[in-house]
Amino acid sequence: MSYDASTIAMLRTVLDELLVSEAFTRQGDFAAVDVAQCVLKLASQGERDALNIKRYVSSKLVAEAAA
């Protein structure tokens, strides 16, 4: 799948924001590459809303931190 420049920029911003988020820094099981893979998986499934991507990934991170 290919992405246009604006989509790539949005995905990069989402990833950057997730990697500095409290949800990411408080959990210990996911590496940055795991978060990136999750973001790309959602994008490959057609998700283009940055907020939806951040919410989904953040919820996974919070769930891992609580486990």
N, CA, C and O atoms as CSV, one atom per row, in Angstrom:
chain,resi,resn,atom,element,x,y,z
A,1,MET,N,N,0.850,-1.175,0.000
A,1,MET,CA,C,0.000,0.000,0.000
A,1,MET,C,C,0.894,1.236,0.000
A,1,MET,O,O,1.904,1.288,0.702
A,2,SER,N,N,0.515,2.210,-0.781
A,2,SER,CA,C,1.277,3.456,-0.799
A,2,SER,C,C,0.441,4.565,-0.170
A,2,SER,O,O,-0.790,4.530,-0.181
A,3,TYR,N,N,1.143,5.537,0.371
A,3,TYR,CA,C,0.495,6.652,1.066
A,3,TYR,C,C,0.968,7.958,0.457
A,3,TYR,O,O,2.125,8.082,0.054
A,4,ASP,N,N,0.074,8.927,0.390
A,4,ASP,CA,C,0.479,10.235,-0.105
A,4,ASP,C,C,1.260,10.968,0.982
A,4,ASP,O,O,1.284,10.549,2.139
A,5,ALA,N,N,1.890,12.053,0.595
A,5,ALA,CA,C,2.769,12.789,1.510
A,5,ALA,C,C,2.034,13.284,2.752
A,5,ALA,O,O,2.594,13.257,3.848
A,6,SER,N,N,0.797,13.731,2.601
A,6,SER,CA,C,0.074,14.248,3.767
A,6,SER,C,C,-0.285,13.127,4.738
A,6,SER,O,O,-0.296,13.342,5.950
A,7,THR,N,N,-0.576,11.940,4.225
A,7,THR,CA,C,-0.862,10.799,5.097
A,7,THR,C,C,0.390,10.371,5.847
A,7,THR,O,O,0.332,10.086,7.043
A,8,ILE,N,N,1.501,10.326,5.163
A,8,ILE,CA,C,2.769,9.966,5.808
A,8,ILE,C,C,3.092,10.974,6.911
A,8,ILE,O,O,3.513,10.584,8.000
A,9,ALA,N,N,2.901,12.243,6.642
A,9,ALA,CA,C,3.165,13.280,7.652
A,9,ALA,C,C,2.249,13.099,8.850
A,9,ALA,O,O,2.692,13.231,9.991
A,10,MET,N,N,0.979,12.799,8.607
A,10,MET,CA,C,0.032,12.589,9.703
A,10,MET,C,C,0.429,11.374,10.534
A,10,MET,O,O,0.403,11.423,11.764
A,11,LEU,N,N,0.795,10.289,9.866
A,11,LEU,CA,C,1.180,9.075,10.589
A,11,LEU,C,C,2.449,9.312,11.409
A,11,LEU,O,O,2.573,8.803,12.523
A,12,ARG,N,N,3.363,10.062,10.874
A,12,ARG,CA,C,4.599,10.390,11.608
A,12,ARG,C,C,4.285,11.221,12.848
A,12,ARG,O,O,4.844,10.982,13.919
A,13,THR,N,N,3.398,12.190,12.702
A,13,THR,CA,C,2.995,13.022,13.836
A,13,THR,C,C,2.304,12.181,14.903
A,13,THR,O,O,2.584,12.327,16.093
A,14,VAL,N,N,1.403,11.302,14.476
A,14,VAL,CA,C,0.713,10.412,15.414
A,14,VAL,C,C,1.727,9.560,16.160
A,14,VAL,O,O,1.656,9.443,17.383
A,15,LEU,N,N,2.661,8.970,15.444
A,15,LEU,CA,C,3.677,8.126,16.088
A,15,LEU,C,C,4.518,8.937,17.069
A,15,LEU,O,O,4.764,8.490,18.189
A,16,ASP,N,N,4.956,10.117,16.660
A,16,ASP,CA,C,5.749,10.968,17.561
A,16,ASP,C,C,4.972,11.293,18.834
A,16,ASP,O,O,5.523,11.239,19.934
A,17,GLU,N,N,3.699,11.630,18.683
A,17,GLU,CA,C,2.881,11.969,19.851
A,17,GLU,C,C,2.661,10.756,20.752
A,17,GLU,O,O,2.666,10.882,21.976
A,18,LEU,N,N,2.470,9.600,20.159
A,18,LEU,CA,C,2.277,8.393,20.969
A,18,LEU,C,C,3.539,8.030,21.745
A,18,LEU,O,O,3.459,7.599,22.896
A,19,LEU,N,N,4.687,8.201,21.129
A,19,LEU,CA,C,5.940,7.801,21.776
A,19,LEU,C,C,6.337,8.708,22.941
A,19,LEU,O,O,7.156,8.316,23.772
A,20,VAL,N,N,5.779,9.894,23.014
A,20,VAL,CA,C,6.054,10.772,24.162
A,20,VAL,C,C,4.879,10.808,25.133
A,20,VAL,O,O,4.918,11.514,26.140
A,21,SER,N,N,3.838,10.045,24.825
A,21,SER,CA,C,2.652,10.053,25.676
A,21,SER,C,C,2.898,9.301,26.978
A,21,SER,O,O,3.763,8.430,27.061
A,22,GLU,N,N,2.125,9.657,27.975
A,22,GLU,CA,C,2.204,8.968,29.265
A,22,GLU,C,C,1.826,7.504,29.115
A,22,GLU,O,O,2.398,6.642,29.783
A,23,ALA,N,N,0.875,7.219,28.252
A,23,ALA,CA,C,0.460,5.831,28.035
A,23,ALA,C,C,1.642,4.970,27.586
A,23,ALA,O,O,1.774,3.826,28.020
A,24,PHE,N,N,2.497,5.511,26.723
A,24,PHE,CA,C,3.658,4.752,26.256
A,24,PHE,C,C,4.753,4.694,27.314
A,24,PHE,O,O,5.326,3.632,27.558
A,25,THR,N,N,5.044,5.818,27.937
A,25,THR,CA,C,6.173,5.845,28.862
A,25,THR,C,C,5.896,5.074,30.149
A,25,THR,O,O,6.838,4.664,30.828
A,26,ARG,N,N,4.625,4.867,30.500
A,26,ARG,CA,C,4.286,4.153,31.735
A,26,ARG,C,C,4.221,2.641,31.556
A,26,ARG,O,O,4.299,1.901,32.536
A,27,GLN,N,N,4.081,2.179,30.337
A,27,GLN,CA,C,4.008,0.737,30.114
A,27,GLN,C,C,5.421,0.216,29.840
A,27,GLN,O,O,6.327,0.997,29.549
A,28,GLY,N,N,5.601,-1.068,29.930
A,28,GLY,CA,C,6.937,-1.600,29.740
A,28,GLY,C,C,7.042,-2.714,28.718
A,28,GLY,O,O,8.132,-3.238,28.484
A,29,ASP,N,N,5.933,-3.085,28.108
A,29,ASP,CA,C,5.955,-4.232,27.210
A,29,ASP,C,C,6.108,-3.874,25.738
A,29,ASP,O,O,6.656,-4.660,24.965
A,30,PHE,N,N,5.636,-2.712,25.346
A,30,PHE,CA,C,5.698,-2.326,23.940
A,30,PHE,C,C,6.940,-1.494,23.672
A,30,PHE,O,O,7.251,-0.568,24.421
A,31,ALA,N,N,7.646,-1.828,22.601
A,31,ALA,CA,C,8.748,-1.010,22.117
A,31,ALA,C,C,8.194,-0.026,21.088
A,31,ALA,O,O,7.060,-0.167,20.630
A,32,ALA,N,N,8.990,0.953,20.736
A,32,ALA,CA,C,8.562,1.940,19.749
A,32,ALA,C,C,8.168,1.266,18.440
A,32,ALA,O,O,7.217,1.694,17.785
A,33,VAL,N,N,8.882,0.227,18.058
A,33,VAL,CA,C,8.559,-0.469,16.810
A,33,VAL,C,C,7.190,-1.140,16.899
A,33,VAL,O,O,6.488,-1.234,15.891
A,34,ASP,N,N,6.801,-1.604,18.073
A,34,ASP,CA,C,5.471,-2.196,18.239
A,34,ASP,C,C,4.384,-1.155,18.032
A,34,ASP,O,O,3.360,-1.432,17.406
A,35,VAL,N,N,4.608,0.037,18.556
A,35,VAL,CA,C,3.645,1.126,18.394
A,35,VAL,C,C,3.564,1.503,16.915
A,35,VAL,O,O,2.472,1.705,16.384
A,36,ALA,N,N,4.705,1.597,16.256
A,36,ALA,CA,C,4.724,1.936,14.832
A,36,ALA,C,C,3.977,0.889,14.013
A,36,ALA,O,O,3.227,1.231,13.099
A,37,GLN,N,N,4.181,-0.377,14.336
A,37,GLN,CA,C,3.479,-1.437,13.612
A,37,GLN,C,C,1.972,-1.333,13.794
A,37,GLN,O,O,1.213,-1.557,12.851
A,38,CYS,N,N,1.549,-1.003,14.975
A,38,CYS,CA,C,0.119,-0.849,15.251
A,38,CYS,C,C,-0.457,0.323,14.452
A,38,CYS,O,O,-1.539,0.212,13.874
A,39,VAL,N,N,0.256,1.428,14.421
A,39,VAL,CA,C,-0.181,2.597,13.658
A,39,VAL,C,C,-0.284,2.238,12.175
A,39,VAL,O,O,-1.272,2.573,11.522
A,40,LEU,N,N,0.724,1.563,11.650
A,40,LEU,CA,C,0.712,1.195,10.235
A,40,LEU,C,C,-0.365,0.173,9.913
A,40,LEU,O,O,-0.953,0.209,8.832
A,41,LYS,N,N,-0.626,-0.728,10.831
A,41,LYS,CA,C,-1.693,-1.706,10.608
A,41,LYS,C,C,-3.037,-1.000,10.468
A,41,LYS,O,O,-3.816,-1.308,9.566
A,42,LEU,N,N,-3.304,-0.055,11.362
A,42,LEU,CA,C,-4.550,0.701,11.281
A,42,LEU,C,C,-4.629,1.478,9.966
A,42,LEU,O,O,-5.681,1.522,9.329
A,43,ALA,N,N,-3.523,2.085,9.568
A,43,ALA,CA,C,-3.503,2.829,8.305
A,43,ALA,C,C,-3.743,1.903,7.124
A,43,ALA,O,O,-4.451,2.262,6.182
A,44,SER,N,N,-3.157,0.712,7.170
A,44,SER,CA,C,-3.345,-0.229,6.064
A,44,SER,C,C,-4.780,-0.733,5.977
A,44,SER,O,O,-5.222,-1.199,4.927
A,45,GLN,N,N,-5.503,-0.635,7.093
A,45,GLN,CA,C,-6.909,-1.025,7.114
A,45,GLN,C,C,-7.823,0.135,6.718
A,45,GLN,O,O,-9.047,0.004,6.710
A,46,GLY,N,N,-7.205,1.271,6.392
A,46,GLY,CA,C,-7.965,2.402,5.894
A,46,GLY,C,C,-8.211,3.530,6.880
A,46,GLY,O,O,-8.812,4.542,6.520
A,47,GLU,N,N,-7.756,3.375,8.121
A,47,GLU,CA,C,-7.971,4.440,9.114
A,47,GLU,C,C,-7.091,5.641,8.774
A,47,GLU,O,O,-5.880,5.509,8.596
A,48,ARG,N,N,-7.720,6.812,8.686
A,48,ARG,CA,C,-6.986,8.035,8.370
A,48,ARG,C,C,-7.243,9.139,9.391
A,48,ARG,O,O,-6.740,10.251,9.233
A,49,ASP,N,N,-7.995,8.857,10.408
A,49,ASP,CA,C,-8.274,9.859,11.429
A,49,ASP,C,C,-7.220,9.740,12.528
A,49,ASP,O,O,-7.153,8.729,13.228
A,50,ALA,N,N,-6.408,10.769,12.671
A,50,ALA,CA,C,-5.312,10.746,13.634
A,50,ALA,C,C,-5.808,10.491,15.058
A,50,ALA,O,O,-5.193,9.731,15.805
A,51,LEU,N,N,-6.893,11.111,15.421
A,51,LEU,CA,C,-7.428,10.943,16.766
A,51,LEU,C,C,-7.873,9.501,17.011
A,51,LEU,O,O,-7.634,8.956,18.088
A,52,ASN,N,N,-8.509,8.891,16.037
A,52,ASN,CA,C,-8.914,7.489,16.186
A,52,ASN,C,C,-7.707,6.573,16.355
A,52,ASN,O,O,-7.731,5.653,17.172
A,53,ILE,N,N,-6.661,6.824,15.588
A,53,ILE,CA,C,-5.452,6.005,15.688
A,53,ILE,C,C,-4.834,6.167,17.073
A,53,ILE,O,O,-4.481,5.181,17.719
A,54,LYS,N,N,-4.706,7.408,17.524
A,54,LYS,CA,C,-4.115,7.651,18.853
A,54,LYS,C,C,-4.950,7.021,19.954
A,54,LYS,O,O,-4.402,6.431,20.886
A,55,ARG,N,N,-6.256,7.137,19.861
A,55,ARG,CA,C,-7.124,6.533,20.879
A,55,ARG,C,C,-6.971,5.019,20.924
A,55,ARG,O,O,-6.856,4.434,22.001
A,56,TYR,N,N,-6.971,4.396,19.771
A,56,TYR,CA,C,-6.864,2.942,19.718
A,56,TYR,C,C,-5.534,2.467,20.293
A,56,TYR,O,O,-5.502,1.582,21.149
A,57,VAL,N,N,-4.449,3.050,19.826
A,57,VAL,CA,C,-3.122,2.630,20.295
A,57,VAL,C,C,-2.949,2.956,21.776
A,57,VAL,O,O,-2.418,2.139,22.528
A,58,SER,N,N,-3.383,4.122,22.196
A,58,SER,CA,C,-3.279,4.492,23.615
A,58,SER,C,C,-4.051,3.520,24.495
A,58,SER,O,O,-3.588,3.158,25.577
A,59,SER,N,N,-5.221,3.097,24.039
A,59,SER,CA,C,-6.006,2.153,24.841
A,59,SER,C,C,-5.280,0.821,24.972
A,59,SER,O,O,-5.345,0.181,26.021
A,60,LYS,N,N,-4.592,0.400,23.920
A,60,LYS,CA,C,-3.802,-0.833,24.004
A,60,LYS,C,C,-2.648,-0.673,25.001
A,60,LYS,O,O,-2.353,-1.584,25.775
A,61,LEU,N,N,-2.007,0.487,24.971
A,61,LEU,CA,C,-0.889,0.744,25.875
A,61,LEU,C,C,-1.347,0.783,27.326
A,61,LEU,O,O,-0.691,0.220,28.203
A,62,VAL,N,N,-2.465,1.442,27.581
A,62,VAL,CA,C,-3.009,1.531,28.945
A,62,VAL,C,C,-3.399,0.141,29.433
A,62,VAL,O,O,-3.155,-0.205,30.588
A,63,ALA,N,N,-4.002,-0.651,28.560
A,63,ALA,CA,C,-4.391,-2.006,28.945
A,63,ALA,C,C,-3.157,-2.842,29.310
A,63,ALA,O,O,-3.197,-3.622,30.262
A,64,GLU,N,N,-2.093,-2.684,28.578
A,64,GLU,CA,C,-0.857,-3.427,28.878
A,64,GLU,C,C,-0.256,-2.973,30.212
A,64,GLU,O,O,0.229,-3.787,30.998
A,65,ALA,N,N,-0.297,-1.668,30.449
A,65,ALA,CA,C,0.263,-1.148,31.700
A,65,ALA,C,C,-0.532,-1.640,32.907
A,65,ALA,O,O,0.026,-1.832,33.987
A,66,ALA,N,N,-1.824,-1.841,32.722
A,66,ALA,CA,C,-2.678,-2.297,33.816
A,66,ALA,C,C,-2.575,-3.800,34.052
A,66,ALA,O,O,-2.910,-4.293,35.129
A,67,ALA,N,N,-2.112,-4.517,33.040
A,67,ALA,CA,C,-2.042,-5.981,33.156
A,67,ALA,C,C,-0.900,-6.448,34.021
A,67,ALA,O,O,-0.719,-7.651,34.207
